[in-house]
Structures are given as structure tokens and as C-alpha cells.
Amino acid sequence: MKLCGVLLLVLVAVPALCQFPPDNWEFPDRRIENNEDLREVQCRHTCKDVKALKRRMREMESRVLALEDAAQAPPTGLLKMLQLEGRIRELEQLLLKSNKPSKLQEVVKPRKDHGTTADTHVSASCAELKDNGYTESGTYTIDPDDLDYGVEPFQVFCDMTSDNDTGITVVGHDSEERMLVNGWETAGSYEKDISYYGASMEQIAALIKASKSCRQFLKYECFSSAIHGRILDLDVTYASWESRQGEKMDYWAGASPGSGKCACGETGTCDKANPRCNCDVNDKRWRADEGYLTDKATLPVSRLNFGDTGHEWEQGYHTLGKLECTGY
């Protein structure tokens, strides 16, 4: 208010000064004869003062504008808070974008859990996917123990056509082709570690636990190469497979766990009435022992071991199928 009063006073005073000289002004240098002479003298004596006043007015106007800007600007703390709120809004937008379904979560469906619907999740198996309407065979992402805990989701092949009633979860590995065994005489001296595609052993174990049943095909073709033998009246196991825990198993595919036999030994149908396996005949003729391993507690196969192929006429071939799991 004071500043506005000063400005008003200046605006009124300046025109007055330009029109009427003070009574005590003297004009020693010139004789005033008419009004024009009076105006000239007035201008000469007041122009400097007018210019000074105008300059002062401009300075005061600048200060007023600066004060108005300062009054309108938020305090420093408030400004920082507004900047922080803006950053939070940006982060919220990024979070919303990141929560859009990704390719990994394209197969999210509600779980059927004892008649209640749980939170959405990646399906536990191919069987569950098929129950939820997915009928095309291909690669899918599954999570056997749900998104909130346990192992990370991983990719598997889902066979949706071989069984009309369910989807089959298939996990492949690097040793599926028929492989030669030759030049390894000592029992178990040939070792073949199995590496599974796209999944750790922990993830596969979670799949097996979440499945109703699992199986894996195993076959050994032998020519004068035994699975079981005797040396100095001692039983020797030349060929064996190891569980996911790394334990050597004493039975072959198609037989019961702990039986120490092959499938034919369980049914009493082995060649030449051998009590355990066809290959145990150990003659110069191609024979084979094969079947499915089905014990969920030990699947999948982590290693294959063979021997009794040290002589030039002794050899064998092993074939290990993919892990297949159904149900949930």
C-alpha cells in the first residue's frame, strides 16, 4: 500500500512540476517575456528531475513485480514436495505398464481349488491347461507350485492330443537319441549325465509332485553285454540308472522298485528262462530290456551307467525317453 501511494504521488507531482514553477524560482540568465519562454525555462529546470523520477519509478515497478512473483511462488519445501508427487505419479504409470500380462503369463487361468477360486496364476501343468480350454499342442509356461512361492515358472512341451482326457507335460533332455556303448568293461565305467531342457532338477521335482503320475522310457540293447553278472561268486551290476537324488537304482525299467530285476524278470518271460533280465543271457546275440520307470520318488533319471563292453565283440545301445507327467 505504501508503495502504491508513492507511485500515485509521483504521477501527480511530475505533471504539476512541468506546468508551474515554484514561486521562489529565479531566472537570472534570461528575461521572461511570454508563455513560450516560460515553458522553455520550466522544461530546462525540470527535465533532469523528471528523468530521475521516471528512473526511480521503473526501479520501484521492478521491485513490485519481484515481490509479486515471490508472493505467488511456493515455499522451497512445498516445491520439493510437488516435484516428489510428480515423480511418484510417473512411477505409478510405469508400474501399471509393467503389470500388463507378459508372454510368460499368457496362460494364466484361475485354479480350481476345492470348489473355491483362488487368485489368478500360471497353470501348474499341461493337464490343468487342457482342463482350462487349451487344446493345441506346443510350448507353454507352467508353475507347479504357484506364483507366490517355490520354484520359478518354466517352459515345457504340452502334448494335448495323445490322450483325449488330459494334457501331457513333457520335459526333454540332451540324451534322447540312441547312443552306442563300447569299450567300457568295468561295471558302471561308462557314465552319461542327463541334462534336461529349460528346467532345473528342483523345478522338475515340483512338476512331479504336482502331477498324478509320471513316467520315463528306458531301453538297453545288448550284444554279449549283461546288466547283471557274477565275478568270483559276487553279484555285479554292470548297468544302472541314477535317481534325481543321485542314487544308483538296483532295478531296470518296467520292474518294481527294489526288485533287482527287469520287466521280463517280474513276469517270468526272460530269454532262456533267465531269472532277471534278457541281457543277462550275455551271448552273441542282440537282445533288449526296456520299459517305463514310474516311481515319482526317484524320477527323472539323472545319469546312466554301463559296462561289460570292453571286448571288441561286446557293445550296447541305450535310449532314454522324455519325462512325461499327467494329471494334477
C-alpha positions in Angstrom: 0.0 0.0 0.0 2.8 2.4 0.9 4.5 1.7 -2.5 1.3 2.4 -4.4 0.9 5.7 -2.6 4.4 6.7 -3.5 3.7 5.9 -7.2 0.5 7.9 -7.1 2.3 10.9 -5.6 4.9 10.7 -8.3 2.4 10.5 -11.1 0.6 13.6 -9.7 3.6 15.6 -8.8 5.5 15.2 -12.1 2.9 16.9 -14.4 2.5 19.7 -11.8 6.1 20.4 -11.8 6.1 20.6 -15.6 3.3 23.3 -15.6 4.0 25.6 -12.6 7.5 26.6 -11.4 7.9 27.3 -7.7 7.4 30.9 -6.5 11.0 31.3 -5.5 12.5 30.3 -8.8 14.7 33.0 -10.4 15.8 33.3 -14.0 19.0 35.3 -13.9 20.1 34.2 -17.3 17.1 35.2 -19.3 14.2 37.7 -19.4 10.7 36.0 -19.4 8.6 37.9 -22.0 5.8 35.4 -22.9 4.3 32.0 -22.2 6.6 30.2 -24.6 9.7 31.4 -22.9 8.2 30.3 -19.6 7.6 26.8 -20.8 11.2 26.6 -22.1 12.6 27.6 -18.8 10.3 25.2 -16.9 11.4 22.3 -19.1 15.1 23.1 -18.7 14.9 23.2 -14.9 12.6 20.2 -14.5 13.7 17.7 -17.2 16.5 16.3 -15.0 14.2 15.9 -12.1 11.5 14.2 -14.3 14.1 11.8 -15.8 15.3 10.9 -12.3 11.8 10.4 -11.1 11.0 8.1 -14.0 14.1 6.1 -13.4 13.1 5.7 -9.8 9.6 4.7 -10.9 11.0 2.0 -13.1 13.1 0.7 -10.3 10.2 0.6 -7.9 8.0 -1.1 -10.5 10.6 -3.8 -10.9 10.7 -4.3 -7.2 6.9 -4.5 -7.0 6.9 -7.2 -9.8 9.6 -9.1 -8.0 7.7 -9.0 -4.7 4.5 -10.2 -6.5 6.4 -13.2 -8.1 7.9 -14.1 -4.7 4.4 -13.9 -3.1 3.0 -16.3 -5.8 5.9 -18.8 -5.7 5.5 -21.8 -3.3 8.0 -22.2 -0.5 11.1 -24.3 -1.2 9.8 -27.2 0.9 6.4 -27.1 -0.9 8.1 -27.0 -4.3 10.2 -30.1 -3.4 7.0 -31.9 -2.3 5.3 -31.1 -5.6 8.2 -32.4 -7.5 8.2 -35.6 -5.5 4.5 -36.1 -6.1 5.1 -35.7 -9.8 7.8 -38.3 -9.7 5.5 -40.7 -7.8 2.8 -40.3 -10.5 5.4 -41.2 -13.1 6.5 -44.3 -11.2 2.8 -45.3 -10.8 2.4 -45.2 -14.6 5.5 -47.3 -15.1 4.2 -49.8 -12.6 0.8 -50.0 -14.3 2.6 -50.7 -17.6 4.8 -53.4 -16.0 1.7 -55.2 -14.6 0.4 -55.9 -18.1 0.4 -59.7 -18.9 3.7 -60.8 -20.4 4.4 -63.7 -22.7 5.4 -65.7 -19.7 1.9 -65.1 -18.2 -0.2 -65.6 -21.3 -1.6 -68.9 -19.9 -2.9 -67.5 -16.6 -6.1 -69.1 -15.5 -8.0 -69.4 -12.2 -7.1 -72.5 -10.2 -9.9 -74.8 -9.2 -9.1 -75.3 -5.5 -11.7 -77.4 -3.5 -14.6 -75.6 -5.0 -13.2 -72.1 -4.5 -11.5 -69.8 -6.9 -8.0 -68.7 -5.9 -6.0 -65.8 -7.3 -5.1 -66.0 -10.9 -1.9 -67.9 -11.6 0.2 -69.7 -14.2 -1.2 -73.2 -14.6 0.5 -76.0 -12.7 0.7 -78.5 -15.6 -0.4 -79.3 -19.1 -3.3 -81.3 -17.7 -4.6 -78.2 -15.9 -4.2 -76.2 -19.1 -6.2 -78.6 -21.1 -9.0 -78.5 -18.4 -9.0 -74.7 -18.8 -9.6 -75.0 -22.5 -6.1 -75.1 -24.1 -6.2 -77.9 -26.7 -3.3 -77.1 -29.1 0.0 -78.9 -28.5 3.0 -76.6 -28.1 5.3 -74.9 -25.7 3.6 -73.4 -22.6 4.8 -71.9 -19.3 3.8 -73.7 -16.2 4.3 -73.1 -12.4 3.7 -76.4 -10.5 3.8 -74.7 -7.0 2.1 -71.4 -7.8 3.5 -67.9 -8.4 3.7 -66.8 -4.8 6.3 -69.4 -3.6 8.6 -72.2 -4.6 10.3 -72.6 -7.9 10.2 -70.1 -10.8 7.8 -70.8 -13.7 9.4 -72.7 -16.6 8.6 -73.8 -20.2 7.6 -77.3 -21.2 6.0 -79.0 -24.2 2.3 -79.8 -23.8 1.0 -82.8 -25.7 -2.7 -82.1 -25.9 -3.7 -84.8 -28.5 -2.2 -88.2 -27.5 -4.7 -88.6 -24.7 -8.2 -87.3 -25.2 -8.8 -86.9 -21.5 -5.8 -84.9 -20.4 -2.8 -82.9 -21.4 0.7 -84.5 -21.0 3.6 -82.4 -19.6 6.8 -83.3 -21.5 10.3 -82.4 -20.4 13.1 -83.2 -22.9 16.8 -83.7 -22.4 20.1 -83.9 -24.3 20.4 -87.7 -24.5 17.2 -88.8 -26.2 18.8 -90.4 -29.3 20.0 -94.0 -29.4 23.6 -94.0 -28.1 26.4 -96.5 -28.5 28.2 -98.1 -25.5 31.5 -99.8 -26.4 35.0 -100.1 -24.9 33.9 -99.9 -21.2 34.5 -103.2 -19.3 34.3 -102.2 -15.6 30.9 -102.1 -14.1 29.4 -98.6 -14.4 32.6 -97.2 -16.1 30.5 -95.7 -18.8 28.7 -92.7 -17.4 26.2 -90.4 -19.2 24.9 -87.4 -17.3 21.4 -86.2 -18.3 20.8 -82.5 -18.8 17.1 -81.5 -19.0 16.0 -78.7 -21.3 14.6 -75.5 -19.8 14.2 -76.7 -16.2 16.3 -77.4 -13.1 16.0 -80.6 -11.2 14.2 -78.7 -8.5 11.6 -77.4 -11.0 11.1 -80.9 -12.4 10.7 -82.3 -8.9 8.0 -79.7 -8.3 6.2 -80.8 -11.5 6.4 -84.5 -10.5 5.0 -83.7 -7.0 2.1 -81.7 -8.6 1.3 -84.4 -11.1 -0.9 -87.5 -10.6 1.6 -89.8 -12.4 4.9 -89.6 -14.3 6.9 -92.0 -16.4 10.2 -92.2 -18.4 11.1 -94.8 -21.0 14.4 -96.6 -20.8 15.9 -99.3 -23.1 19.2 -101.1 -23.3 20.0 -103.1 -26.4 22.8 -105.6 -25.7 25.2 -107.8 -27.7 27.2 -110.0 -25.3 26.8 -107.3 -22.7 25.0 -108.0 -19.4 23.1 -105.8 -17.0 23.8 -108.2 -14.1 26.7 -110.6 -13.7 28.9 -112.5 -11.3 32.6 -112.3 -10.7 34.1 -114.7 -8.3 30.7 -115.6 -6.9 29.9 -111.9 -6.3 26.9 -110.2 -7.9 28.0 -107.3 -10.1 25.6 -104.7 -11.6 27.1 -103.6 -14.9 24.2 -101.3 -16.0 22.3 -99.0 -13.7 20.4 -95.7 -13.7 20.5 -93.0 -11.1 17.6 -91.1 -9.5 17.2 -87.4 -9.4 18.9 -87.5 -5.9 21.9 -89.2 -7.5 21.3 -92.7 -6.0 22.0 -95.8 -8.1 18.9 -97.9 -8.6 19.1 -101.7 -8.5 16.2 -102.4 -10.8 15.6 -101.8 -14.5 12.8 -100.1 -16.4 9.5 -102.0 -16.3 10.1 -103.7 -13.0 9.2 -102.8 -9.4 11.4 -100.6 -7.3 13.9 -102.6 -5.3 13.2 -105.8 -7.2 16.7 -106.0 -8.8 15.1 -107.2 -12.0 14.0 -106.1 -15.5 10.4 -106.2 -16.7 10.7 -109.8 -18.0 12.1 -110.9 -14.6 8.9 -109.7 -13.0 6.7 -111.6 -15.4 8.9 -114.7 -15.8 9.3 -114.2 -19.5 13.1 -113.5 -19.9 15.1 -115.2 -22.7 16.4 -118.6 -21.9 14.5 -118.5 -18.6 16.9 -116.1 -17.1 15.5 -115.0 -13.7 16.2 -111.3 -14.0 16.9 -109.8 -17.5 17.2 -110.7 -21.2 20.6 -109.1 -21.5 21.9 -111.3 -18.6 21.9 -114.2 -21.1 25.1 -112.4 -22.2 25.5 -114.2 -25.5 26.5 -113.1 -29.0 23.0 -112.2 -30.0 21.1 -108.9 -29.9 18.7 -108.7 -27.0 17.0 -105.9 -25.1 15.5 -104.9 -21.8 13.1 -102.0 -21.8 10.1 -100.4 -20.1 8.9 -97.4 -18.2 10.2 -96.0 -14.9 7.2 -94.8 -12.9 8.4 -94.1 -9.4 7.7 -90.5 -8.7 10.0 -90.5 -5.7 13.1 -91.1 -7.9 12.2 -89.7 -11.3 13.7 -88.3 -13.5 16.8 -90.2 -14.5 19.9 -88.1 -13.8 22.6 -90.5 -15.1 23.1 -93.8 -17.0 25.9 -96.2 -16.2 27.1 -99.2 -18.2 30.0 -101.7 -18.5 30.8 -105.2 -19.9 31.6 -103.7 -23.3 35.4 -103.9 -23.1 35.9 -106.6 -25.7 35.6 -105.9 -29.4 32.5 -108.1 -29.8 30.7 -106.5 -26.8 28.5 -103.5 -27.3 25.2 -102.0 -26.4 22.9 -99.0 -27.1 20.9 -97.1 -24.6 17.8 -95.0 -25.3 16.2 -92.7 -22.7 12.9 -91.0 -23.4 11.5 -87.7 -22.3 9.9 -87.3 -18.9 6.1 -87.4 -19.2 3.6 -86.3 -16.5 -0.2 -86.3 -16.4 -2.9 -85.3 -14.0 -2.8 -82.9 -11.1 
